[in-house]
Amino acid sequence: MAEPTNSTASIAGLKIAEVDPQGADALALLREAAIEARSLYPELFAADAPWPGNPPTPERGVYLVAYSEGKALACGALRPIDAATVEVRRMFVSVCARRKGLARAILLELERRAAVFGYTLMRLETGKRQLSAIALYETLGFKRIPPFGEYAEDPVSVCFEKAVGPR
């Protein structure tokens, strides 16, 4: 489990750790994210839709959780698309910890890890109603692209990509 190399987060004692995506902290954050997504995009979810789960971490992938005082506050993951391209997944910050730099800290650590893994391109998807996320991605140099892969026909998807290099 690695410590962040460059964190701009303003939460005391912030630690970013590599975790099991099927562990309790990762699944609790995923459930919180799913609750929020269902409220933002009710047209996409049936009332009885199952709760999402996380697959195991793939080779050349990672699942990160940001902690403060032992509490899991934010997460993000990398999932390979191909040998050169990786997708940023599961970006989420608990409501109680927003506007403190956690998403930026997680994303910068994911970018560092992507470069270490040898990827040259990062892609990600967010929803069109998630304006803070869109602003963050643009601030960090991600450029909008047409929806890719499983998001190609999704009317609420906004997709981005960014070149990464070795460090």
Phi and psi in degrees as a GROMACS rama.xvg file:
@    title "Ramachandran Plot"
@    xaxis  label "Phi"
@    yaxis  label "Psi"
@TYPE xy
-101.395  148.681  ALA-2
-84.7465  153.497  GLU-3
-66.8662  149.818  PRO-4
-93.6285  -26.2853  THR-5
-151.087  98.4361  ASN-6
-110.57  131.544  SER-7
-102.933  6.63772  THR-8
-68.1515  145.955  ALA-9
-104.906  32.6277  SER-10
-106.805  126.61  ILE-11
-60.8212  137.664  ALA-12
66.8012  24.8257  GLY-13
-63.0127  131.609  LEU-14
-130.759  135.114  LYS-15
-109.516  123.63  ILE-16
-126.174  146.586  ALA-17
-77.7252  129.283  GLU-18
-130.999  168.193  VAL-19
-74.7789  120.702  ASP-20
-63.5688  -15.4372  PRO-21
-100.211  7.41715  GLN-22
-79.2096  168.495  GLY-23
-60.0982  -43.2467  ALA-24
-65.9127  -45.7725  ASP-25
-62.6734  -42.7643  ALA-26
-70.5506  -33.6515  LEU-27
-65.5383  -43.4061  ALA-28
-65.5345  -39.3868  LEU-29
-61.8884  -41.2826  LEU-30
-65.3425  -42.1749  ARG-31
-61.0873  -41.3706  GLU-32
-63.5836  -40.3742  ALA-33
-66.0981  -39.083  ALA-34
-60.7246  -44.5946  ILE-35
-64.9201  -43.1786  GLU-36
-60.7679  -39.9661  ALA-37
-66.0853  -32.0191  ARG-38
-77.0615  -33.6759  SER-39
-75.5042  -33.7419  LEU-40
-129.726  61.1219  TYR-41
-61.4546  -24.1285  PRO-42
-69.1808  -15.2308  GLU-43
-95.3851  -11.4988  LEU-44
-123.751  128.738  PHE-45
-73.3114  153.131  ALA-46
-57.7522  -31.5052  ALA-47
-103.645  21.9192  ASP-48
-61.2096  138.362  ALA-49
-69.3208  154.54  PRO-50
-74.6699  143.038  TRP-51
-71.3945  159.662  PRO-52
-128.227  174.947  GLY-53
-113.632  133.608  ASN-54
-74.8174  167.588  PRO-55
-60.5247  157.325  PRO-56
-65.426  125.225  THR-57
-77.3113  164.488  PRO-58
-58.2176  138.788  GLU-59
61.6286  28.0101  ARG-60
-123.179  171.712  GLY-61
-157.52  150.72  VAL-62
-126.383  119.065  TYR-63
-112.805  144.157  LEU-64
-129.737  135.367  VAL-65
-94.9002  131.552  ALA-66
-120.315  145.52  TYR-67
-137.409  126.509  SER-68
52.2592  38.479  GLU-69
79.7871  -1.07535  GLY-70
-99.6253  129.832  LYS-71
-74.4687  121.505  ALA-72
-117.582  -23.8824  LEU-73
-156.431  159.072  ALA-74
-150.04  166.456  CYS-75
-171.642  155.825  GLY-76
-145  161.442  ALA-77
-117.566  132.519  LEU-78
-128.789  122.159  ARG-79
-61.2526  139.887  PRO-80
-100.054  -48.0164  ILE-81
-152.88  -170.519  ASP-82
-61.4645  -29.0203  ALA-83
-105.087  -17.1574  ALA-84
-121.435  136.497  THR-85
-128.342  144.811  VAL-86
-101.506  133.797  GLU-87
-81.6513  126.272  VAL-88
-129.274  163.723  ARG-89
57.9003  27.7158  ARG-90
-68.7785  121.456  MET-91
-160.703  142.241  PHE-92
-127.424  130.465  VAL-93
-56.72  145.009  SER-94
-53.9878  -39.2665  VAL-95
-67.2077  -11.7619  CYS-96
-121.27  13.859  ALA-97
-76.8456  158.835  ARG-98
67.7748  27.5158  ARG-99
-124.114  7.75879  LYS-100
92.6136  6.14286  GLY-101
-67.2906  -43.464  LEU-102
-61.6092  -41.4924  ALA-103
-61.8934  -45.1133  ARG-104
-61.9894  -44.7735  ALA-105
-63.2498  -47.2533  ILE-106
-64.7653  -38.996  LEU-107
-65.3742  -38.2505  LEU-108
-68.6412  -37.5643  GLU-109
-63.6561  -39.7887  LEU-110
-64.1836  -41.9399  GLU-111
-60.1489  -44.923  ARG-112
-65.746  -39.5169  ARG-113
-58.6393  -42.406  ALA-114
-64.958  -42.0279  ALA-115
-62.1077  -38.7607  VAL-116
-71.9955  -11.4525  PHE-117
93.9438  10.941  GLY-118
-73.5563  151.245  TYR-119
-114.174  -7.59764  THR-120
-144.662  132.819  LEU-121
-111.121  137.174  MET-122
-124.355  156.457  ARG-123
-156  163.433  LEU-124
-131.211  141.474  GLU-125
-140.516  176.472  THR-126
-94.6661  151.123  GLY-127
-65.0709  -17.7608  LYS-128
-92.4485  0.373605  ARG-129
-97.7628  71.2399  GLN-130
-65.5791  -34.9316  LEU-131
-65.3541  -40.1617  SER-132
-64.9885  -44.1444  ALA-133
-58.9621  -45.3809  ILE-134
-62.4684  -41.7413  ALA-135
-60.6273  -49.5446  LEU-136
-60.0243  -43.0328  TYR-137
-65.5825  -39.1114  GLU-138
-61.7993  -33.9959  THR-139
-89.375  11.4543  LEU-140
92.8824  6.69483  GLY-141
-75.7919  140.732  PHE-142
-112.056  141.007  LYS-143
-65.8293  141.765  ARG-144
-135.483  164.576  ILE-145
-63.1164  150.036  PRO-146
-54.0529  138.423  PRO-147
-117.761  162.066  PHE-148
49.9791  -129.311  GLY-149
-66.3466  -11.7213  GLU-150
-94.6064  -3.81123  TYR-151
-53.2299  -36.8676  ALA-152
-107.303  11.1287  GLU-153
-85.1994  116.435  ASP-154
-70.4519  -13.7356  PRO-155
-103.964  -3.17948  VAL-156
-77.6105  138.421  SER-157
-124.748  125.377  VAL-158
-117.296  153.348  CYS-159
-140.111  161.614  PHE-160
-148.672  160.42  GLU-161
-152.116  135.67  LYS-162
-73.5997  141.575  ALA-163
-127.188  155.211  VAL-164
-132.297  169.418  GLY-165
-65.5414  149.662  PRO-166
